[in-house]
Amino acid sequence: MSFSPRTIETLVDLVENKLSYLDITDREDRAEMKLLQRALIELKNGVRVVPRGGAAPHVHH
């Protein structure tokens, strides 16, 4: 799955906004923060995410 640059920019903005308003009070909040930080890194780096339950494609050498 790929997104247009504009869509990625919008998603980055949304994740950054969510992170800025997140109030860390317990483990669940910390886990959400880490998940959002990872998502932000992936969005900024254009990392292709493997769907849950899916396997990464096998690369033949």
ZIFENCOR-V723870 format. One record per residue. N is the residue number from 1. RES is the residue in three letters. PSI is psi in radians with two decimals (* if undefined). Layout:
n res psi
N RES PSI
N RES PSI
//
This chain:
n res psi
1 MET 2.38
2 SER 2.70
3 PHE 2.69
4 SER 2.74
5 PRO -0.66
6 ARG -0.71
7 THR -0.75
8 ILE -0.75
9 GLU -0.74
10 THR -0.77
11 LEU -0.71
12 VAL -0.80
13 ASP -0.76
14 LEU -0.76
15 VAL -0.75
16 GLU -0.71
17 ASN -0.79
18 LYS -0.75
19 LEU -0.68
20 SER -0.44
21 TYR -0.08
22 LEU 2.25
23 ASP 1.92
24 ILE 1.95
25 THR -0.25
26 ASP -3.10
27 ARG -0.69
28 GLU -0.71
29 ASP -0.72
30 ARG -0.70
31 ALA -0.72
32 GLU -0.71
33 MET -0.79
34 LYS -0.70
35 LEU -0.77
36 LEU -0.69
37 GLN -0.72
38 ARG -0.74
39 ALA -0.71
40 LEU -0.77
41 ILE -0.79
42 GLU -0.73
43 LEU -0.77
44 LYS -0.54
45 ASN -0.08
46 GLY 0.53
47 VAL 2.32
48 ARG 2.21
49 VAL 2.33
50 VAL 2.26
51 PRO 2.60
52 ARG 2.39
53 GLY -0.17
54 GLY 2.83
55 ALA 2.61
56 ALA 2.55
57 PRO 2.45
58 HIS 2.30
59 VAL 2.16
60 HIS 2.36
61 HIS *
//
